[in-house]
Amino acid sequence: DGGITQSPKYLFRKEGQNVTLSCEQNLNHDAMYWYRQDPGQGLRLIYYSQIVNDFQKGDIAEGYSVSREKKESFPLTVTSAQKNPTAFYLCASSMGPRENIQYFGAGTRLSVL
Amino acid sequence: AQTVTQSQPEMSVQEAETVTLSCTYDTSESDYYLFWYKQPPSRQMILVIRQEAYKQQNATENRFSVNFQKAAKSFSLKISDSQLGDAAMYFCAYRRPQGGSEKLVFGKGTKLTVNP
């Protein structure tokens, strides 16, 4: 089945620790995105990538980093500089700049220990 | 900056009845895209319907339809014959046309409860 796989489903971070959230897609989509969702809020864009080896900051990129070494993979690292990391993280993909529909994974819930 | 406002934090509807969720947005663009996404308890975002601003005809997908009022910058979602499985958070989202940021700008959502 084609789709977007996020792992793990639940993740816990200790103080001062970096953690990485995985996002893999087998849809052959060029563009991938990371969003953060807080309670009572809509989604906010963290980073996005239109092609391999290129990515752009979104609205709330501070404390996060990404890489795009392969078309199908777009991991998100939550660094120790992100002081309020507890949230639900959603990865999305779209065919590319000319395709306006974004498809979402099932999300990762990150909590701080 | 574009903003999306959903003025109804919560709505409820009886099974088989019709409900309308409201959305307004602010933009200076003339061409853009609007979406309604559904987020059930599983929390995966599912596309319900989309509208291209240059099309005057309102989009329809089975029991879901929109009322797109471009001049008023309004984009409401109507759910007909509501079913228990329609219970979810519904998010309205805006996207600029190609060539700029591809991000979706989301409203804060409306929680829909369907009563049996």
Interface residues (C-beta under 8 A of the other chain):
Chain A: A31 Y33 Y35 G40 Q41 G42 L43 R44 L45 Y48 Q50 Q56 G58 D59 F88 L90 A92 S94 P97 R98 N100 I101 Q102 Y103 F104 G105 A106 G107
Chain B: V4 P9 Y33 F35 Y37 S42 R43 Q44 M45 I46 L47 R50 F91 A93 R95 Q98 G99 S101 E102 K103 L104 V105 F106 G107 K108 G109
